[in-house]
Amino acid sequence: MIVMTLPLYALIMAGGSGTRLWPLSRQSRPKQALKLIGDRTMFQRAVDRLLPIMPPERVIVVTTAEMADLLAGQTPLLPRRNFLIEPEGRGTAPVIGLGALYARQLAGEDVVVACLTADHYIREVARFQNVLLAAAELAERGHIVTLGIHPAYPSTGFGYIERGEALTVVDGFEVYHALKFKEKPSEAMAAEFVADGEHSWNSGMFIWTATQVTREFERQLPGTAAKLNEAARAFDSATFAEAMARVWPTVEKQTIDYGIMEGAENVAVIPVDIGWSDVGSWASLLDILEPDENGNVIIGGHHVGVDTTGALVKSDRLVATIGLNDVIIVDTEDALLVCAKERAQDVKRIVEKLQQQKEYRYL
């Protein structure tokens, strides 16, 4: 049975452009704002799976000024004041540090903060909710908790967490000491990680108290901590936007993994299988969505295929294919992408070329 005394808040990081899902994902409509799976956007899904375990007043979103109105319109239950505007991208570390301070400000007391993302897919929603509550109880005991994903294959695109000794069991979830965070490995190293059974994918989800967040920032990133505190002093005033515009660009760019987690104290990992995907490429949707009898996944529109297998087709009109295998076709109003499934991660190279050629209308 989960026993908590502190309120649980969620901090959803909703920045980023999702360049690997071009041409559907653009600067004006990044991945989290898209309906890639069913009739709800990725951001709506991220909020939906939280509301059964916390009220909407406890869901904080950090995003850009350009995205705030769009995302707020998609989730009318969330109070508008819960959308924190990030003037420019400075990495996940400052976002989490500021969000934790804001959660404590809203609550008027220390809180447990679950740091989550806006654009990941989770199939086993009930299990995710249960493990989040278990992690929150551990956080109250003084742990920094991360959710490790059971690796389905030797991925070179994810970071890994090596686990050490077993610590405890909470609500049926086994908890281990997080021994080391490891960045994206080579193919050979990834295969070793999966084979040894002691590594999990790093999901990027962290659960800890606001007090512990503050303590780690002051210990490891004292300069960033001072600037975040300066901005936080204007939370309740009309000058907050002005304070952020002044302070935020001077904050050091840093990820939470490099800046905090690699040197953090008392970190625990809960390895869990929740049907998680970062939806990091078009190919990942072939693993998530139900294929037809030929192994093709069709999103919208209409597909007529002859001798076509393993294809993903996203279009609002008829697409006809002949003799194609393992291809991705994404058709939008002004751009068409055709690529081999195995090259799906290289879509970001197209975006880079468009940037170099100053073809900004396609970005």
Secondary structure in CASP SS format (residue, H / E / C, confidence):
PFRMAT SS
TARGET T0000
AUTHOR 0000-0000-0000
METHOD secondary structure of the structure
MODEL  1
M C 1.00
I C 1.00
V C 1.00
M C 1.00
T C 1.00
L C 1.00
P C 1.00
L E 1.00
Y E 1.00
A E 1.00
L E 1.00
I E 1.00
M E 1.00
A C 1.00
G C 1.00
G C 1.00
S C 1.00
G C 1.00
T H 1.00
R H 1.00
L H 1.00
W C 1.00
P C 1.00
L C 1.00
S C 1.00
R E 1.00
Q C 1.00
S C 1.00
R E 1.00
P C 1.00
K H 1.00
Q H 1.00
A H 1.00
L C 1.00
K C 1.00
L C 1.00
I E 1.00
G C 1.00
D C 1.00
R E 1.00
T C 1.00
M H 1.00
F H 1.00
Q H 1.00
R H 1.00
A H 1.00
V H 1.00
D H 1.00
R C 1.00
L C 1.00
L C 1.00
P C 1.00
I C 1.00
M C 1.00
P C 1.00
P H 1.00
E H 1.00
R H 1.00
V E 1.00
I E 1.00
V E 1.00
V E 1.00
T E 1.00
T C 1.00
A H 1.00
E H 1.00
M H 1.00
A H 1.00
D H 1.00
L H 1.00
L H 1.00
A H 1.00
G H 1.00
Q H 1.00
T C 1.00
P C 1.00
L C 1.00
L C 1.00
P C 1.00
R H 1.00
R H 1.00
N H 1.00
F E 1.00
L E 1.00
I E 1.00
E C 1.00
P C 1.00
E C 1.00
G C 1.00
R C 1.00
G C 1.00
T H 1.00
A H 1.00
P H 1.00
V H 1.00
I H 1.00
G H 1.00
L H 1.00
G H 1.00
A H 1.00
L H 1.00
Y H 1.00
A H 1.00
R H 1.00
Q H 1.00
L H 1.00
A H 1.00
G C 1.00
E C 1.00
D C 1.00
V C 1.00
V E 1.00
V E 1.00
A E 1.00
C E 1.00
L E 1.00
T E 1.00
A C 1.00
D C 1.00
H C 1.00
Y E 1.00
I E 1.00
R C 1.00
E C 1.00
V H 1.00
A H 1.00
R H 1.00
F H 1.00
Q H 1.00
N H 1.00
V H 1.00
L H 1.00
L H 1.00
A H 1.00
A H 1.00
A H 1.00
E H 1.00
L H 1.00
A H 1.00
E H 1.00
R C 1.00
G C 1.00
H C 1.00
I E 1.00
V E 1.00
T E 1.00
L E 1.00
G E 1.00
I E 1.00
H C 1.00
P C 1.00
A C 1.00
Y C 1.00
P C 1.00
S C 1.00
T C 1.00
G C 1.00
F C 1.00
G C 1.00
Y E 1.00
I E 1.00
E E 1.00
R E 1.00
G E 1.00
E E 1.00
A E 1.00
L E 1.00
T E 1.00
V E 1.00
V E 1.00
D C 1.00
G C 1.00
F E 1.00
E E 1.00
V E 1.00
Y E 1.00
H E 1.00
A E 1.00
L E 1.00
K E 1.00
F E 1.00
K E 1.00
E C 1.00
K C 1.00
P C 1.00
S C 1.00
E H 1.00
A H 1.00
M H 1.00
A H 1.00
A H 1.00
E H 1.00
F H 1.00
V H 1.00
A H 1.00
D H 1.00
G C 1.00
E C 1.00
H E 1.00
S E 1.00
W E 1.00
N E 1.00
S E 1.00
G E 1.00
M E 1.00
F E 1.00
I E 1.00
W E 1.00
T E 1.00
A H 1.00
T H 1.00
Q H 1.00
V H 1.00
T H 1.00
R H 1.00
E H 1.00
F H 1.00
E H 1.00
R H 1.00
Q H 1.00
L C 1.00
P H 1.00
G H 1.00
T H 1.00
A H 1.00
A H 1.00
K H 1.00
L H 1.00
N H 1.00
E H 1.00
A H 1.00
A H 1.00
R C 1.00
A C 1.00
F C 1.00
D C 1.00
S C 1.00
A C 1.00
T C 1.00
F H 1.00
A H 1.00
E H 1.00
A H 1.00
M H 1.00
A H 1.00
R H 1.00
V H 1.00
W H 1.00
P H 1.00
T H 1.00
V C 1.00
E C 1.00
K C 1.00
Q C 1.00
T C 1.00
I H 1.00
D H 1.00
Y H 1.00
G H 1.00
I C 1.00
M H 1.00
E H 1.00
G H 1.00
A C 1.00
E C 1.00
N C 1.00
V E 1.00
A E 1.00
V E 1.00
I E 1.00
P E 1.00
V E 1.00
D C 1.00
I C 1.00
G C 1.00
W E 1.00
S E 1.00
D C 1.00
V C 1.00
G C 1.00
S C 1.00
W H 1.00
A H 1.00
S H 1.00
L H 1.00
L H 1.00
D H 1.00
I H 1.00
L C 1.00
E C 1.00
P C 1.00
D C 1.00
E C 1.00
N C 1.00
G C 1.00
N C 1.00
V E 1.00
I E 1.00
I E 1.00
G C 1.00
G C 1.00
H E 1.00
H E 1.00
V E 1.00
G E 1.00
V E 1.00
D C 1.00
T C 1.00
T E 1.00
G C 1.00
A C 1.00
L E 1.00
V E 1.00
K E 1.00
S C 1.00
D C 1.00
R C 1.00
L E 1.00
V E 1.00
A E 1.00
T E 1.00
I E 1.00
G C 1.00
L C 1.00
N E 1.00
D C 1.00
V E 1.00
I E 1.00
I E 1.00
V E 1.00
D E 1.00
T C 1.00
E C 1.00
D C 1.00
A C 1.00
L E 1.00
L E 1.00
V E 1.00
C E 1.00
A E 1.00
K H 1.00
E H 1.00
R H 1.00
A H 1.00
Q H 1.00
D H 1.00
V H 1.00
K H 1.00
R H 1.00
I H 1.00
V H 1.00
E H 1.00
K H 1.00
L H 1.00
Q H 1.00
Q H 1.00
Q C 1.00
K C 1.00
E C 1.00
Y H 1.00
R H 1.00
Y H 1.00
L C 1.00
END
